[in-house]
Amino acid sequence: MSKLISCQFNIDTACVELVFDDGSQLSIDCTAVENEVADNRFQRSELDYLIYNDPLAYADLVLNGDPEAYLNAVTDYDPPR
């Protein structure tokens, strides 16, 4: 398994980009992830916070975790009736 060298958010592409020591790269399209898993602005805001403040945690959540379960646990939103 390759060692991770860097992980950062590229604002120009709206992607979290991971670079590994073997030269391979992985790019996570944050807009596509938000469109798939976020149901409201509060969930999008939580994902945006991770993208800008902890892109490694964001990448780990998307690649190894369950983003929908995470968002349901950390956001408190009652839709209007």
N, C-alpha and C positions, 0 to 999 in steps of 0.2 A: 504494500500500500504506500502511496506517495505521501510525502510530508507537505502540509499546507504552508506556503510561504507568505501569502498575503490574502486579505479579504477586505474589500472596500466597496462602497457604493459609488457608482459612476452616474452622476447626475445627468450627463449628456445622453446616456442610453437608457436611463431608469432601470439599471440592472445592478445587482450585487455580483461582483466578479471575484472569483477565487482562482488563485494561481498556485500550482503545485511544483515541487522541486524537480519533477521529471519533465517540466515544460508544458504539461497539460493545463488547460484552463476550463473553468465552468462559469457560465453566466446565467443568473436567475433573473428572468424578466419579472420585475416587481409589479408592473401594471397587470400582467396576466394573472399573477398569483392573487392580487387584490380582487380582480374581477371574478375569479373562481371561488374564493373562500369568504370574502367579506360581504356581509349582508347590509351593512349600514355604515354611516360616517364614523361611528364610534369604533367599530372594528377596523376600518381603514386607518383611523388615527393611531390605533395601537400598533398596527403593522408599520406605519410611517415612523413611529417613534423608534421601533427596533431597527428599521432600515438606516436611519440617520445616526442613532446613538450606539447601536451594537449590531453591526451587519453580520458578525460571526454568529451571534445567537439567532438572527433572522435566518441565515443560511442553514443552520442546524435544525431549526424548527421546520423549514420547508422540506429539507432533504431527509430528515430522520424522524421528525415528530408528526403531530397531528394538528395542523394549523387551525382547523375548525374547532376542535376540542379546546385548544388553547384560547382562542378568541371567545368562545362561550364562557370560559372560566374567568377571564380577566375583564370582560366588558359587562356592564350592567345597563341593559337597554330594555325598556318596555315599549313595544310599538304602540302607537296610538290606536284606539279602538273606534 
